[in-house]
């Protein structure tokens, strides 16, 4: 039996209600960042067992010990970093962690340098803190860090540099050399580095993700947000976590208890089980996503007027469609309205995302192949109309 199980396309609208909302029976969604594969059966069983044992009452404000330890063990296995449970704060998804970083570490008149394109809530949360957001676009050729430009933008008011690695939406995985340079800037200027590492397991072609927290001298300056909403398909359980220095974690917990007390216990139990027992399932998912990346990116890159190099990580392709269509928002609307294909417009990810589309390839091969057919019809129609 296959370790990865996906509902038939006819059932995805029911099982992924937000991702497929409003799409008809023939609709395909490469939009919302959610995988089209079922949660591993042992994780479902762990949740059912917890319910039957009534293990869903208040726990300590620090979080469920088994979840904290599972995160610590996971970091040792995959990130090759030794952390303690005191360095981990369970959150209501990664969004909660982004919000906490903006509230605990930033104040009005501070400056935060945000590398774009990036996950939209990073931009919005840091701006809502009252701090001044300084946009620093990635290198236009390959979307890696423009380190010289980051350094030029550091001022006496700079409190933080914010990155997303692997990057959502571009699919870039920053190299150790890039991150070492960034860490050196942080240490010299005594500024924090916020790193959204939600897709750290999704790297391809032999690349290895490097966490900012693993670099020398960064354990007091790096704030890492991660979670299980993407990798294990537990999006609705809203379980994430922050890894940071204990003093920062304590301040974040104090703020968080004012609004949520602690994340739900069943979610923490499911997450702990997934982290401890589902490494092989994750390897299968990553291997499948790499194949779907190759299929989708290569097909799009062969189209005249489209540039779509293979993503280095995440489960997103980020084709540049400027050679055919110079309005990505309108392109996304037409694709959904006329071709029943939902995608995300690149403009929503900040400077540098214009003229791009973000496509989620964490789905089945038949869906990817049908999507490619629809893209070809879409682009052909506009080329013929010109």
Short mmCIF file of the C-alpha atoms (twelve columns), coordinates in Angstrom:
data_MODEL
# 
_entry.id   MODEL 
# 
loop_
_atom_site.group_PDB 
_atom_site.id 
_atom_site.type_symbol 
_atom_site.label_atom_id 
_atom_site.label_alt_id 
_atom_site.label_comp_id 
_atom_site.label_asym_id 
_atom_site.label_seq_id 
_atom_site.Cartn_x 
_atom_site.Cartn_y 
_atom_site.Cartn_z 
_atom_site.pdbx_PDB_model_num 
ATOM 1   C CA . UNK A 1   0.000   0.000  0.000   1 
ATOM 2   C CA . UNK A 2   1.270   3.484  -0.874  1 
ATOM 3   C CA . UNK A 3   2.408   5.486  2.125   1 
ATOM 4   C CA . UNK A 4   1.006   8.697  0.570   1 
ATOM 5   C CA . UNK A 5   -2.760  8.741  0.147   1 
ATOM 6   C CA . UNK A 6   -4.693  11.471 -1.626  1 
ATOM 7   C CA . UNK A 7   -8.478  11.734 -1.941  1 
ATOM 8   C CA . UNK A 8   -9.872  11.624 -5.493  1 
ATOM 9   C CA . UNK A 9   -10.153 15.053 -7.112  1 
ATOM 10  C CA . UNK A 10  -13.919 14.869 -6.672  1 
ATOM 11  C CA . UNK A 11  -13.467 14.692 -2.875  1 
ATOM 12  C CA . UNK A 12  -10.731 17.291 -2.468  1 
ATOM 13  C CA . UNK A 13  -13.309 20.099 -2.462  1 
ATOM 14  C CA . UNK A 14  -14.862 18.516 0.639   1 
ATOM 15  C CA . UNK A 15  -11.666 17.470 2.404   1 
ATOM 16  C CA . UNK A 16  -9.789  20.726 1.654   1 
ATOM 17  C CA . UNK A 17  -12.694 23.195 1.953   1 
ATOM 18  C CA . UNK A 18  -10.702 26.432 2.079   1 
ATOM 19  C CA . UNK A 19  -8.219  25.465 -0.636  1 
ATOM 20  C CA . UNK A 20  -10.979 24.457 -3.076  1 
ATOM 21  C CA . UNK A 21  -13.759 26.813 -1.959  1 
ATOM 22  C CA . UNK A 22  -15.710 28.179 -4.911  1 
ATOM 23  C CA . UNK A 23  -14.136 25.861 -7.465  1 
ATOM 24  C CA . UNK A 24  -16.537 23.680 -9.395  1 
ATOM 25  C CA . UNK A 25  -16.267 19.947 -9.974  1 
ATOM 26  C CA . UNK A 26  -13.598 20.436 -12.622 1 
ATOM 27  C CA . UNK A 27  -11.623 22.939 -10.581 1 
ATOM 28  C CA . UNK A 28  -7.963  22.528 -9.601  1 
ATOM 29  C CA . UNK A 29  -6.250  24.458 -6.812  1 
ATOM 30  C CA . UNK A 30  -2.517  25.110 -6.834  1 
ATOM 31  C CA . UNK A 31  -3.183  28.088 -4.606  1 
ATOM 32  C CA . UNK A 32  -3.389  27.719 -0.836  1 
ATOM 33  C CA . UNK A 33  -0.266  26.237 0.791   1 
ATOM 34  C CA . UNK A 34  -1.783  22.938 1.871   1 
ATOM 35  C CA . UNK A 35  -0.797  19.449 0.727   1 
ATOM 36  C CA . UNK A 36  -3.343  17.244 -1.058  1 
ATOM 37  C CA . UNK A 37  -2.357  14.160 0.945   1 
ATOM 38  C CA . UNK A 38  -4.023  12.640 3.985   1 
ATOM 39  C CA . UNK A 39  -2.489  12.927 7.423   1 
ATOM 40  C CA . UNK A 40  -0.572  9.700  8.239   1 
ATOM 41  C CA . UNK A 41  -2.927  7.068  9.667   1 
ATOM 42  C CA . UNK A 42  -0.879  6.626  12.902  1 
ATOM 43  C CA . UNK A 43  -1.304  10.359 13.605  1 
ATOM 44  C CA . UNK A 44  -5.081  10.042 13.223  1 
ATOM 45  C CA . UNK A 45  -5.047  7.067  15.593  1 
ATOM 46  C CA . UNK A 46  -2.980  9.011  18.134  1 
ATOM 47  C CA . UNK A 47  -5.621  11.776 18.135  1 
ATOM 48  C CA . UNK A 48  -8.491  9.289  18.490  1 
ATOM 49  C CA . UNK A 49  -6.708  7.549  21.380  1 
ATOM 50  C CA . UNK A 50  -6.158  10.895 23.105  1 
ATOM 51  C CA . UNK A 51  -9.853  11.751 22.784  1 
ATOM 52  C CA . UNK A 52  -10.942 8.370  24.167  1 
ATOM 53  C CA . UNK A 53  -8.599  8.854  27.123  1 
ATOM 54  C CA . UNK A 54  -9.923  12.423 27.577  1 
ATOM 55  C CA . UNK A 55  -6.440  13.853 27.238  1 
ATOM 56  C CA . UNK A 56  -7.646  17.255 26.169  1 
ATOM 57  C CA . UNK A 57  -7.646  19.367 29.325  1 
ATOM 58  C CA . UNK A 58  -5.500  22.314 30.373  1 
ATOM 59  C CA . UNK A 59  -1.773  21.690 30.395  1 
ATOM 60  C CA . UNK A 60  1.103   23.835 31.649  1 
ATOM 61  C CA . UNK A 61  1.689   27.232 30.100  1 
ATOM 62  C CA . UNK A 62  5.051   25.972 28.813  1 
ATOM 63  C CA . UNK A 63  3.262   23.408 26.639  1 
ATOM 64  C CA . UNK A 64  2.869   19.660 26.634  1 
ATOM 65  C CA . UNK A 65  6.148   18.061 27.644  1 
ATOM 66  C CA . UNK A 66  5.941   15.348 24.982  1 
ATOM 67  C CA . UNK A 67  5.527   17.984 22.273  1 
ATOM 68  C CA . UNK A 68  8.428   20.088 23.565  1 
ATOM 69  C CA . UNK A 69  10.677  17.037 23.691  1 
ATOM 70  C CA . UNK A 70  9.595   15.931 20.212  1 
ATOM 71  C CA . UNK A 71  10.667  19.330 18.837  1 
ATOM 72  C CA . UNK A 72  14.013  19.079 20.641  1 
ATOM 73  C CA . UNK A 73  14.600  15.584 19.249  1 
ATOM 74  C CA . UNK A 74  13.540  16.648 15.747  1 
ATOM 75  C CA . UNK A 75  16.054  19.509 15.786  1 
ATOM 76  C CA . UNK A 76  18.789  17.108 16.778  1 
ATOM 77  C CA . UNK A 77  17.896  14.712 13.930  1 
ATOM 78  C CA . UNK A 78  17.181  17.112 11.078  1 
ATOM 79  C CA . UNK A 79  18.807  20.420 12.010  1 
ATOM 80  C CA . UNK A 80  21.761  18.916 13.890  1 
ATOM 81  C CA . UNK A 81  21.297  21.536 16.572  1 
ATOM 82  C CA . UNK A 82  21.091  20.918 20.302  1 
ATOM 83  C CA . UNK A 83  18.349  22.950 21.961  1 
ATOM 84  C CA . UNK A 84  16.463  22.526 25.238  1 
ATOM 85  C CA . UNK A 85  12.745  22.492 25.907  1 
ATOM 86  C CA . UNK A 86  13.212  25.947 27.454  1 
ATOM 87  C CA . UNK A 87  14.041  27.208 23.933  1 
ATOM 88  C CA . UNK A 88  10.677  26.075 22.502  1 
ATOM 89  C CA . UNK A 89  7.311   27.826 22.672  1 
ATOM 90  C CA . UNK A 90  4.229   26.048 21.222  1 
ATOM 91  C CA . UNK A 91  2.124   28.451 19.165  1 
ATOM 92  C CA . UNK A 92  -1.186  28.499 17.334  1 
ATOM 93  C CA . UNK A 93  0.406   27.879 13.949  1 
ATOM 94  C CA . UNK A 94  3.373   29.799 12.579  1 
ATOM 95  C CA . UNK A 95  1.271   32.976 12.293  1 
ATOM 96  C CA . UNK A 96  1.089   33.208 16.079  1 
ATOM 97  C CA . UNK A 97  4.889   33.036 16.228  1 
ATOM 98  C CA . UNK A 98  5.285   35.795 13.626  1 
ATOM 99  C CA . UNK A 99  2.906   38.000 15.604  1 
ATOM 100 C CA . UNK A 100 4.764   37.341 18.854  1 
ATOM 101 C CA . UNK A 101 8.109   38.250 17.295  1 
ATOM 102 C CA . UNK A 102 6.666   41.543 16.073  1 
ATOM 103 C CA . UNK A 103 5.176   42.390 19.479  1 
ATOM 104 C CA . UNK A 104 7.983   41.262 21.774  1 
ATOM 105 C CA . UNK A 105 11.030  42.436 19.821  1 
ATOM 106 C CA . UNK A 106 9.848   45.529 17.959  1 
ATOM 107 C CA . UNK A 107 8.540   48.889 19.074  1 
ATOM 108 C CA . UNK A 108 7.500   52.069 17.246  1 
ATOM 109 C CA . UNK A 109 10.387  53.823 15.466  1 
ATOM 110 C CA . UNK A 110 12.433  50.626 15.283  1 
ATOM 111 C CA . UNK A 111 13.372  49.479 11.806  1 
ATOM 112 C CA . UNK A 112 13.073  45.927 10.485  1 
ATOM 113 C CA . UNK A 113 14.639  44.926 7.171   1 
ATOM 114 C CA . UNK A 114 12.406  42.424 5.364   1 
ATOM 115 C CA . UNK A 115 13.788  40.448 2.446   1 
ATOM 116 C CA . UNK A 116 11.191  40.115 -0.328  1 
ATOM 117 C CA . UNK A 117 9.411   38.369 -1.936  1 
ATOM 118 C CA . UNK A 118 8.236   36.772 1.282   1 
ATOM 119 C CA . UNK A 119 5.255   35.327 3.094   1 
ATOM 120 C CA . UNK A 120 2.704   38.158 3.280   1 
ATOM 121 C CA . UNK A 121 1.921   37.987 7.041   1 
ATOM 122 C CA . UNK A 122 5.592   38.698 7.814   1 
ATOM 123 C CA . UNK A 123 5.263   42.068 6.104   1 
ATOM 124 C CA . UNK A 124 1.848   42.802 7.612   1 
ATOM 125 C CA . UNK A 125 2.639   41.780 11.183  1 
ATOM 126 C CA . UNK A 126 5.892   43.700 11.384  1 
ATOM 127 C CA . UNK A 127 4.252   46.783 9.893   1 
ATOM 128 C CA . UNK A 128 1.366   46.569 12.380  1 
ATOM 129 C CA . UNK A 129 3.829   46.645 15.295  1 
ATOM 130 C CA . UNK A 130 4.524   50.306 14.562  1 
ATOM 131 C CA . UNK A 131 8.069   49.599 13.417  1 
ATOM 132 C CA . UNK A 132 9.245   50.917 10.066  1 
ATOM 133 C CA . UNK A 133 9.526   48.118 7.517   1 
ATOM 134 C CA . UNK A 134 12.510  48.513 5.183   1 
ATOM 135 C CA . UNK A 135 12.016  46.426 2.049   1 
ATOM 136 C CA . UNK A 136 15.087  44.715 0.649   1 
ATOM 137 C CA . UNK A 137 14.361  42.804 -2.572  1 
ATOM 138 C CA . UNK A 138 16.288  39.611 -3.294  1 
ATOM 139 C CA . UNK A 139 18.741  39.419 -6.195  1 
ATOM 140 C CA . UNK A 140 16.670  39.620 -9.357  1 
ATOM 141 C CA . UNK A 141 18.645  36.873 -11.145 1 
ATOM 142 C CA . UNK A 142 18.181  34.021 -8.682  1 
ATOM 143 C CA . UNK A 143 16.256  35.357 -5.635  1 
ATOM 144 C CA . UNK A 144 19.131  34.717 -3.252  1 
ATOM 145 C CA . UNK A 145 20.036  37.317 -0.634  1 
ATOM 146 C CA . UNK A 146 21.342  40.677 -1.813  1 
ATOM 147 C CA . UNK A 147 23.780  40.855 1.092   1 
ATOM 148 C CA . UNK A 148 25.381  44.124 0.028   1 
ATOM 149 C CA . UNK A 149 21.981  45.814 -0.124  1 
ATOM 150 C CA . UNK A 150 20.981  44.392 3.271   1 
ATOM 151 C CA . UNK A 151 24.180  45.775 4.771   1 
ATOM 152 C CA . UNK A 152 23.582  49.184 3.174   1 
ATOM 153 C CA . UNK A 153 20.102  49.370 4.695   1 
ATOM 154 C CA . UNK A 154 21.232  48.779 8.296   1 
ATOM 155 C CA . UNK A 155 20.937  51.931 10.398  1 
ATOM 156 C CA . UNK A 156 21.151  52.856 14.059  1 
ATOM 157 C CA . UNK A 157 17.429  52.105 14.315  1 
ATOM 158 C CA . UNK A 158 17.620  48.632 12.763  1 
ATOM 159 C CA . UNK A 159 16.381  46.071 15.270  1 
ATOM 160 C CA . UNK A 160 15.813  43.040 13.070  1 
ATOM 161 C CA . UNK A 161 16.343  41.415 9.686   1 
ATOM 162 C CA . UNK A 162 13.541  39.098 8.564   1 
ATOM 163 C CA . UNK A 163 13.941  36.235 6.106   1 
ATOM 164 C CA . UNK A 164 11.938  33.211 4.984   1 
ATOM 165 C CA . UNK A 165 14.163  30.169 4.372   1 
ATOM 166 C CA . UNK A 166 13.373  28.086 2.351   1 
ATOM 167 C CA . UNK A 167 11.647  31.001 0.764   1 
ATOM 168 C CA . UNK A 168 7.913   31.203 0.258   1 
ATOM 169 C CA . UNK A 169 7.130   32.004 -2.589  1 
ATOM 170 C CA . UNK A 170 10.383  31.769 -4.625  1 
ATOM 171 C CA . UNK A 171 11.457  28.289 -3.503  1 
ATOM 172 C CA . UNK A 172 15.037  29.451 -2.884  1 
ATOM 173 C CA . UNK A 173 17.151  27.797 -0.170  1 
ATOM 174 C CA . UNK A 174 19.798  30.147 1.191   1 
ATOM 175 C CA . UNK A 175 23.338  28.775 1.331   1 
ATOM 176 C CA . UNK A 176 25.467  28.459 4.451   1 
ATOM 177 C CA . UNK A 177 27.774  31.191 3.120   1 
ATOM 178 C CA . UNK A 178 24.867  33.605 2.693   1 
ATOM 179 C CA . UNK A 179 23.564  32.907 6.170   1 
ATOM 180 C CA . UNK A 180 27.032  33.154 7.748   1 
ATOM 181 C CA . UNK A 181 27.388  36.608 6.198   1 
ATOM 182 C CA . UNK A 182 23.957  37.569 7.529   1 
ATOM 183 C CA . UNK A 183 24.859  36.241 10.977  1 
ATOM 184 C CA . UNK A 184 28.055  38.291 10.920  1 
ATOM 185 C CA . UNK A 185 26.023  41.428 10.194  1 
ATOM 186 C CA . UNK A 186 23.669  40.578 13.063  1 
ATOM 187 C CA . UNK A 187 26.479  40.025 15.553  1 
ATOM 188 C CA . UNK A 188 28.383  43.162 14.538  1 
ATOM 189 C CA . UNK A 189 25.310  45.382 14.736  1 
ATOM 190 C CA . UNK A 190 23.598  43.556 17.636  1 
ATOM 191 C CA . UNK A 191 20.368  42.998 15.742  1 
ATOM 192 C CA . UNK A 192 17.973  40.056 15.645  1 
ATOM 193 C CA . UNK A 193 17.396  37.783 12.679  1 
ATOM 194 C CA . UNK A 194 13.854  36.474 12.325  1 
ATOM 195 C CA . UNK A 195 13.723  33.351 10.168  1 
ATOM 196 C CA . UNK A 196 10.534  31.633 9.001   1 
ATOM 197 C CA . UNK A 197 11.746  28.046 8.469   1 
ATOM 198 C CA . UNK A 198 8.404   26.362 7.971   1 
ATOM 199 C CA . UNK A 199 9.589   24.504 4.852   1 
ATOM 200 C CA . UNK A 200 12.995  23.446 6.196   1 
ATOM 201 C CA . UNK A 201 12.440  19.762 5.354   1 
ATOM 202 C CA . UNK A 202 11.569  20.510 1.722   1 
ATOM 203 C CA . UNK A 203 14.940  20.829 -0.014  1 
ATOM 204 C CA . UNK A 204 15.892  19.224 -3.321  1 
ATOM 205 C CA . UNK A 205 18.888  18.106 -5.389  1 
ATOM 206 C CA . UNK A 206 20.928  17.274 -2.308  1 
ATOM 207 C CA . UNK A 207 20.643  20.713 -0.714  1 
ATOM 208 C CA . UNK A 208 20.628  20.971 3.071   1 
ATOM 209 C CA . UNK A 209 18.744  23.588 5.014   1 
ATOM 210 C CA . UNK A 210 20.805  25.598 7.507   1 
ATOM 211 C CA . UNK A 211 18.954  27.126 10.446  1 
ATOM 212 C CA . UNK A 212 19.981  30.600 11.611  1 
ATOM 213 C CA . UNK A 213 19.825  29.278 15.165  1 
ATOM 214 C CA . UNK A 214 22.638  26.810 14.375  1 
ATOM 215 C CA . UNK A 215 25.197  29.474 13.482  1 
ATOM 216 C CA . UNK A 216 27.887  30.576 15.916  1 
ATOM 217 C CA . UNK A 217 26.765  33.298 18.286  1 
ATOM 218 C CA . UNK A 218 23.191  33.380 16.955  1 
ATOM 219 C CA . UNK A 219 21.446  31.457 19.742  1 
ATOM 220 C CA . UNK A 220 20.683  34.795 21.433  1 
ATOM 221 C CA . UNK A 221 19.856  36.692 18.228  1 
ATOM 222 C CA . UNK A 222 17.950  34.217 16.022  1 
ATOM 223 C CA . UNK A 223 14.183  33.752 16.308  1 
ATOM 224 C CA . UNK A 224 12.922  30.745 14.362  1 
ATOM 225 C CA . UNK A 225 9.286   30.074 13.485  1 
ATOM 226 C CA . UNK A 226 8.312   26.577 12.388  1 
ATOM 227 C CA . UNK A 227 5.294   24.287 12.552  1 
ATOM 228 C CA . UNK A 228 3.365   21.291 11.295  1 
ATOM 229 C CA . UNK A 229 0.727   22.965 9.150   1 
ATOM 230 C CA . UNK A 230 2.617   22.279 5.896   1 
ATOM 231 C CA . UNK A 231 4.883   19.261 6.264   1 
ATOM 232 C CA . UNK A 232 2.408   16.907 7.918   1 
ATOM 233 C CA . UNK A 233 -0.882  18.286 6.623   1 
ATOM 234 C CA . UNK A 234 -2.088  19.318 10.100  1 
ATOM 235 C CA . UNK A 235 -3.188  22.760 8.920   1 
ATOM 236 C CA . UNK A 236 -6.494  22.870 10.802  1 
ATOM 237 C CA . UNK A 237 -4.897  21.900 14.119  1 
ATOM 238 C CA . UNK A 238 -2.918  25.159 14.021  1 
ATOM 239 C CA . UNK A 239 0.227   23.883 15.729  1 
ATOM 240 C CA . UNK A 240 3.518   25.682 15.366  1 
ATOM 241 C CA . UNK A 241 6.413   26.697 17.536  1 
ATOM 242 C CA . UNK A 242 9.135   29.283 18.101  1 
ATOM 243 C CA . UNK A 243 12.746  28.421 18.839  1 
ATOM 244 C CA . UNK A 244 14.725  31.215 20.502  1 
ATOM 245 C CA . UNK A 245 16.744  32.197 23.546  1 
ATOM 246 C CA . UNK A 246 14.981  31.374 26.829  1 
ATOM 247 C CA . UNK A 247 14.586  35.059 27.739  1 
ATOM 248 C CA . UNK A 248 12.789  35.730 24.465  1 
ATOM 249 C CA . UNK A 249 10.644  32.600 24.854  1 
ATOM 250 C CA . UNK A 250 9.622   33.677 28.365  1 
ATOM 251 C CA . UNK A 251 8.552   37.112 27.122  1 
ATOM 252 C CA . UNK A 252 6.608   35.589 24.237  1 
ATOM 253 C CA . UNK A 253 4.837   33.155 26.562  1 
ATOM 254 C CA . UNK A 254 3.840   36.019 28.870  1 
ATOM 255 C CA . UNK A 255 2.245   37.898 25.964  1 
ATOM 256 C CA . UNK A 256 0.660   34.767 24.507  1 
ATOM 257 C CA . UNK A 257 -1.049  33.745 27.746  1 
ATOM 258 C CA . UNK A 258 -3.034  36.989 27.594  1 
ATOM 259 C CA . UNK A 259 -4.888  35.781 24.495  1 
ATOM 260 C CA . UNK A 260 -4.656  31.978 24.117  1 
ATOM 261 C CA . UNK A 261 -3.347  30.490 27.433  1 
ATOM 262 C CA . UNK A 262 -1.735  27.673 25.403  1 
ATOM 263 C CA . UNK A 263 -2.318  25.891 22.051  1 
ATOM 264 C CA . UNK A 264 -4.780  23.011 22.058  1 
ATOM 265 C CA . UNK A 265 -3.585  19.817 23.722  1 
ATOM 266 C CA . UNK A 266 -4.871  17.429 21.034  1 
ATOM 267 C CA . UNK A 267 -2.926  19.352 18.439  1 
ATOM 268 C CA . UNK A 268 0.231   19.141 20.497  1 
ATOM 269 C CA . UNK A 269 -0.253  15.386 20.945  1 
ATOM 270 C CA . UNK A 270 -0.794  14.830 17.224  1 
ATOM 271 C CA . UNK A 271 2.218   16.983 16.420  1 
ATOM 272 C CA . UNK A 272 4.427   15.136 18.891  1 
ATOM 273 C CA . UNK A 273 3.470   11.797 17.362  1 
ATOM 274 C CA . UNK A 274 4.088   13.079 13.831  1 
ATOM 275 C CA . UNK A 275 7.516   14.418 14.755  1 
ATOM 276 C CA . UNK A 276 8.510   11.206 16.525  1 
ATOM 277 C CA . UNK A 277 7.073   8.540  14.238  1 
ATOM 278 C CA . UNK A 278 6.593   9.830  10.695  1 
ATOM 279 C CA . UNK A 279 10.098  10.406 9.302   1 
ATOM 280 C CA . UNK A 280 9.602   7.807  6.559   1 
ATOM 281 C CA . UNK A 281 6.257   9.338  5.567   1 
ATOM 282 C CA . UNK A 282 8.005   12.718 5.298   1 
ATOM 283 C CA . UNK A 283 10.774  11.270 3.134   1 
ATOM 284 C CA . UNK A 284 8.145   9.864  0.769   1 
ATOM 285 C CA . UNK A 285 6.329   13.190 0.602   1 
ATOM 286 C CA . UNK A 286 9.525   15.125 -0.135  1 
ATOM 287 C CA . UNK A 287 10.578  12.625 -2.803  1 
ATOM 288 C CA . UNK A 288 7.148   12.887 -4.450  1 
ATOM 289 C CA . UNK A 289 7.232   16.695 -4.332  1 
ATOM 290 C CA . UNK A 290 10.639  16.723 -5.985  1 
ATOM 291 C CA . UNK A 291 9.235   14.680 -8.889  1 
ATOM 292 C CA . UNK A 292 6.227   17.000 -9.186  1 
ATOM 293 C CA . UNK A 293 8.563   20.008 -9.109  1 
ATOM 294 C CA . UNK A 294 10.560  18.563 -12.008 1 
ATOM 295 C CA . UNK A 295 7.420   17.835 -14.000 1 
ATOM 296 C CA . UNK A 296 5.781   21.235 -13.479 1 
ATOM 297 C CA . UNK A 297 8.816   23.532 -13.611 1 
ATOM 298 C CA . UNK A 298 10.320  21.846 -16.662 1 
ATOM 299 C CA . UNK A 299 7.036   21.977 -18.571 1 
ATOM 300 C CA . UNK A 300 6.484   25.658 -17.815 1 
ATOM 301 C CA . UNK A 301 10.101  26.611 -18.497 1 
ATOM 302 C CA . UNK A 302 9.791   25.173 -22.000 1 
ATOM 303 C CA . UNK A 303 6.953   27.582 -22.818 1 
ATOM 304 C CA . UNK A 304 7.968   30.598 -24.870 1 
ATOM 305 C CA . UNK A 305 7.800   33.748 -22.742 1 
ATOM 306 C CA . UNK A 306 7.818   31.898 -19.406 1 
ATOM 307 C CA . UNK A 307 10.815  31.413 -17.114 1 
ATOM 308 C CA . UNK A 308 10.455  28.742 -14.440 1 
ATOM 309 C CA . UNK A 309 13.723  27.348 -13.030 1 
ATOM 310 C CA . UNK A 310 13.387  24.377 -10.681 1 
ATOM 311 C CA . UNK A 311 12.658  25.393 -7.096  1 
ATOM 312 C CA . UNK A 312 15.472  24.678 -4.636  1 
ATOM 313 C CA . UNK A 313 13.027  23.982 -1.810  1 
ATOM 314 C CA . UNK A 314 9.442   24.390 -0.493  1 
ATOM 315 C CA . UNK A 315 6.615   22.948 -2.593  1 
ATOM 316 C CA . UNK A 316 6.171   26.042 -4.765  1 
ATOM 317 C CA . UNK A 317 7.041   26.860 -8.352  1 
ATOM 318 C CA . UNK A 318 7.384   30.591 -9.068  1 
ATOM 319 C CA . UNK A 319 7.251   31.145 -12.834 1 
ATOM 320 C CA . UNK A 320 7.906   34.557 -14.307 1 
ATOM 321 C CA . UNK A 321 5.204   35.169 -16.919 1 
ATOM 322 C CA . UNK A 322 6.239   38.674 -17.994 1 
ATOM 323 C CA . UNK A 323 7.073   37.515 -21.496 1 
ATOM 324 C CA . UNK A 324 3.398   36.770 -22.076 1 
ATOM 325 C CA . UNK A 325 1.345   38.558 -19.431 1 
ATOM 326 C CA . UNK A 326 2.506   41.585 -17.421 1 
ATOM 327 C CA . UNK A 327 -0.290  41.618 -14.824 1 
ATOM 328 C CA . UNK A 328 -0.010  38.640 -12.489 1 
ATOM 329 C CA . UNK A 329 -3.150  39.532 -10.530 1 
ATOM 330 C CA . UNK A 330 -5.253  39.609 -13.680 1 
ATOM 331 C CA . UNK A 331 -3.556  36.428 -14.928 1 
ATOM 332 C CA . UNK A 332 -4.535  34.623 -11.732 1 
ATOM 333 C CA . UNK A 333 -8.124  35.839 -12.096 1 
ATOM 334 C CA . UNK A 334 -8.376  34.659 -15.691 1 
ATOM 335 C CA . UNK A 335 -6.837  31.281 -14.893 1 
ATOM 336 C CA . UNK A 336 -9.446  30.666 -12.221 1 
ATOM 337 C CA . UNK A 337 -12.422 32.134 -14.038 1 
ATOM 338 C CA . UNK A 338 -11.840 30.700 -17.505 1 
ATOM 339 C CA . UNK A 339 -9.578  27.695 -16.928 1 
ATOM 340 C CA . UNK A 340 -10.771 26.569 -13.467 1 
ATOM 341 C CA . UNK A 341 -7.180  26.675 -12.215 1 
ATOM 342 C CA . UNK A 342 -6.496  28.503 -8.939  1 
ATOM 343 C CA . UNK A 343 -3.022  29.991 -8.381  1 
ATOM 344 C CA . UNK A 344 -1.564  32.788 -6.247  1 
ATOM 345 C CA . UNK A 345 -0.483  36.114 -7.752  1 
ATOM 346 C CA . UNK A 346 3.161   36.905 -7.049  1 
ATOM 347 C CA . UNK A 347 2.453   40.567 -6.264  1 
ATOM 348 C CA . UNK A 348 0.996   39.523 -2.915  1 
ATOM 349 C CA . UNK A 349 4.476   38.562 -1.682  1 
ATOM 350 C CA . UNK A 350 6.025   41.993 -1.878  1 
ATOM 351 C CA . UNK A 351 8.635   43.682 -4.034  1 
ATOM 352 C CA . UNK A 352 10.087  41.286 -6.574  1 
ATOM 353 C CA . UNK A 353 7.009   39.102 -6.785  1 
ATOM 354 C CA . UNK A 354 5.398   41.068 -9.594  1 
ATOM 355 C CA . UNK A 355 4.794   39.243 -12.880 1 
ATOM 356 C CA . UNK A 356 5.049   35.872 -11.167 1 
ATOM 357 C CA . UNK A 357 2.602   33.171 -10.130 1 
ATOM 358 C CA . UNK A 358 3.029   30.910 -7.098  1 
ATOM 359 C CA . UNK A 359 2.015   27.308 -7.766  1 
ATOM 360 C CA . UNK A 360 1.691   24.609 -5.101  1 
ATOM 361 C CA . UNK A 361 2.895   21.276 -6.494  1 
ATOM 362 C CA . UNK A 362 2.279   19.194 -3.325  1 
ATOM 363 C CA . UNK A 363 -0.446  17.258 -5.096  1 
ATOM 364 C CA . UNK A 364 -0.883  14.199 -7.302  1 
ATOM 365 C CA . UNK A 365 0.690   13.612 -10.706 1 
ATOM 366 C CA . UNK A 366 -2.655  13.560 -12.565 1 
ATOM 367 C CA . UNK A 367 -3.477  16.990 -11.128 1 
ATOM 368 C CA . UNK A 368 -0.073  18.386 -12.122 1 
ATOM 369 C CA . UNK A 369 -0.400  17.001 -15.659 1 
ATOM 370 C CA . UNK A 370 -3.892  18.449 -16.060 1 
ATOM 371 C CA . UNK A 371 -2.669  21.795 -14.683 1 
ATOM 372 C CA . UNK A 372 0.112   21.884 -17.276 1 
ATOM 373 C CA . UNK A 373 -2.473  21.372 -20.039 1 
ATOM 374 C CA . UNK A 374 -4.525  24.296 -18.723 1 
ATOM 375 C CA . UNK A 375 -1.469  26.550 -18.455 1 
ATOM 376 C CA . UNK A 376 -0.568  25.758 -22.058 1 
ATOM 377 C CA . UNK A 377 -4.077  26.643 -23.249 1 
ATOM 378 C CA . UNK A 378 -4.001  29.863 -21.202 1 
ATOM 379 C CA . UNK A 379 -0.648  31.050 -22.536 1 
ATOM 380 C CA . UNK A 380 -1.460  29.968 -26.099 1 
ATOM 381 C CA . UNK A 381 -4.661  32.006 -26.087 1 
ATOM 382 C CA . UNK A 382 -2.834  35.195 -25.099 1 
ATOM 383 C CA . UNK A 383 -0.007  34.692 -27.543 1 
ATOM 384 C CA . UNK A 384 -2.514  34.260 -30.354 1 
ATOM 385 C CA . UNK A 385 -4.453  37.336 -29.246 1 
ATOM 386 C CA . UNK A 386 -1.413  39.613 -29.438 1 
# 
